[in-house]
Amino acid sequence: SLPLGLRKIPVGAPAFSGGLPYVTAHQLRKSEMKTAKTFILIVVPSLASPGGVEKLAQSLSQLLSDDYELAIASFDSPGTIPYFSSHVPFYPLGDGPRLPLLMRGLTYLRAARKLSGLKKRLDVDLAISLLWRADLVYVLSTSGRKTISLAVINILGNTSNQLMVRLRIAVGFIYRRFDKILAITPDIAAEITTLFHVDP
């Protein structure tokens, strides 16, 4: 059974209607989910710029904050102010040094250690991560807390995701660590299922 009353949503399920921020909040606010003291942590690579993912994280946090304890964590430098204002607590954990590709795992492990400490301090019940970097760091941070990955951009044909395609076996291992993966379009769902062999 899934955590906190969340119903099973296959990775290859049809796209949701009504836009991701509303539908995600709708799914998470099902009547079986606890409404008191449930702490949700949204993990996103950055909130410093006016991008679509940044706006999504802000919108989702606003929709959920009436019913749940909530915070957002990013890998922005300490002291960063989110581009989109929000009353939700924000924890910029720092990015770390930009190491060569073969040593970049050290940067991810450093970020994972910081994220692990934050989860313990906040006593997080459920985490929602957006984009591959946040997905990877969250899994590396290790915990028994429940996790959801929101897949919001295409992988094939996206130059920023070429490494994910080349390392798809390792990426698939990471994605299978999540309790649930939600994709916003059938194309994205199909890509994740086909490339990374994620079971529905």
Helices and strands as residue ranges (DSSP letters): G 3-5, H 20-28, E 39-43, H 52-64, E 69-74, E 90-92, G 101-103, H 104-122, E 126-130, H 132-140, E 146-151, G 159-161, H 162-166, H 168-175, E 180-183, H 186-196
